[in-house]
Amino acid sequence: MADESEDSREAGVEFGPLAEELEEESYPLSHEELLDRYGDRELTLVDGSAPLREILVTEQEREYEDADSVRQAIFNMVGSDAIGREGYSDRGGEPTTDEEGEEESI
């Protein structure tokens, strides 16, 4: 079982225990089955949280082949709500170069 302190944030969405549950699930899984089993699980976004059922509300008659396809559906539906400050990256700016013009590691 994953350590509770592990960060399960991906593309601005904190999955929490749902990340491991989706990995352990048997697939294919219908949209209805997904929501029956996990619809009340809370996903944390930058500006709050929402149950999976609310995030995937417009998905219909879909079948999920694996945990990646569930995550992708979530990413598609949360859109900019999960991004936070648009145009901001914690990865830094352009790579810096040294005097010889070679990139330096920051």
C-alpha positions as CSV (number, residue, x, y, z in Angstrom):
1,M,0.0,0.0,0.0
2,A,1.3,3.5,-0.8
3,D,2.6,5.7,1.9
4,E,-0.2,8.2,2.9
5,S,2.4,11.1,2.6
6,E,3.1,10.3,-1.0
7,D,1.9,13.0,-3.4
8,S,-0.5,11.6,-6.0
9,R,-0.9,15.0,-7.8
10,E,-0.7,14.7,-11.5
11,A,-1.4,17.6,-14.0
12,G,-2.8,19.7,-11.2
13,V,-5.2,17.0,-9.8
14,E,-4.6,15.4,-6.4
15,F,-6.0,11.9,-6.7
16,G,-5.2,10.8,-3.1
17,P,-6.1,7.1,-2.5
18,L,-8.1,7.0,-5.7
19,A,-4.9,6.7,-7.7
20,E,-4.0,3.4,-6.2
21,E,-7.6,2.1,-6.3
22,L,-7.8,2.9,-10.0
23,E,-4.5,1.0,-10.6
24,E,-5.8,-2.1,-8.8
25,E,-9.2,-2.0,-10.5
26,S,-10.2,-4.7,-13.1
27,Y,-10.8,-3.3,-16.6
28,P,-12.6,-2.7,-18.9
29,L,-14.9,-0.6,-16.7
30,S,-18.1,1.1,-17.8
31,H,-18.7,4.8,-17.0
32,E,-21.6,3.7,-14.8
33,E,-19.5,1.2,-12.9
34,L,-16.7,3.8,-12.4
35,L,-19.2,6.2,-10.9
36,D,-20.9,3.6,-8.8
37,R,-17.6,2.5,-7.2
38,Y,-15.7,5.8,-7.1
39,G,-18.1,8.7,-7.8
40,D,-18.0,10.0,-4.3
41,R,-14.2,10.2,-4.1
42,E,-12.9,13.7,-3.8
43,L,-10.3,15.0,-6.1
44,T,-8.4,18.1,-5.0
45,L,-7.8,20.8,-7.6
46,V,-5.9,24.0,-7.2
47,D,-9.0,26.0,-6.2
48,G,-10.8,23.4,-4.1
49,S,-12.1,19.9,-4.5
50,A,-14.9,18.1,-6.3
51,P,-16.2,14.5,-6.3
52,L,-15.3,12.4,-9.3
53,R,-19.1,12.2,-10.2
54,E,-19.1,16.0,-10.7
55,I,-16.0,16.1,-12.7
56,L,-17.1,13.4,-15.1
57,V,-20.7,14.5,-15.2
58,T,-20.8,15.0,-19.0
59,E,-19.1,11.7,-19.9
60,Q,-21.7,9.2,-21.1
61,E,-21.7,5.6,-22.2
62,R,-18.0,5.3,-22.1
63,E,-15.8,2.3,-21.3
64,Y,-12.4,2.7,-19.7
65,E,-9.7,0.3,-20.7
66,D,-7.3,1.1,-17.9
67,A,-6.4,3.5,-15.1
68,D,-4.7,5.8,-17.7
69,S,-7.9,6.2,-19.6
70,V,-9.8,7.2,-16.4
71,R,-7.1,9.8,-15.5
72,Q,-7.2,11.2,-19.1
73,A,-11.0,11.6,-18.9
74,I,-10.5,13.5,-15.7
75,F,-7.8,15.7,-17.1
76,N,-10.0,16.5,-20.1
77,M,-12.9,17.5,-17.9
78,V,-11.1,19.6,-15.2
79,G,-9.5,21.8,-17.8
80,S,-8.0,25.0,-16.5
81,D,-9.5,24.4,-13.0
82,A,-6.6,22.2,-12.2
83,I,-3.9,24.4,-13.6
84,G,-3.8,27.2,-11.1
85,R,-2.0,30.3,-12.3
86,E,-2.0,30.0,-16.1
87,G,1.3,30.6,-17.8
88,Y,3.2,29.8,-14.6
89,S,5.6,26.9,-14.3
90,D,7.6,25.9,-11.2
91,R,10.2,24.5,-13.6
92,G,11.9,27.8,-14.0
93,G,12.6,29.9,-17.1
94,E,14.8,29.4,-20.0
95,P,18.0,27.4,-19.4
96,T,20.9,29.5,-18.4
97,T,24.2,29.3,-20.3
98,D,27.8,29.6,-19.0
99,E,30.4,31.8,-20.6
100,E,31.2,29.2,-23.3
101,G,27.5,29.1,-24.3
102,E,26.8,25.7,-22.8
103,E,23.7,25.1,-20.8
104,E,24.1,25.1,-17.0
105,S,22.2,22.9,-14.6
106,I,20.3,24.9,-12.1
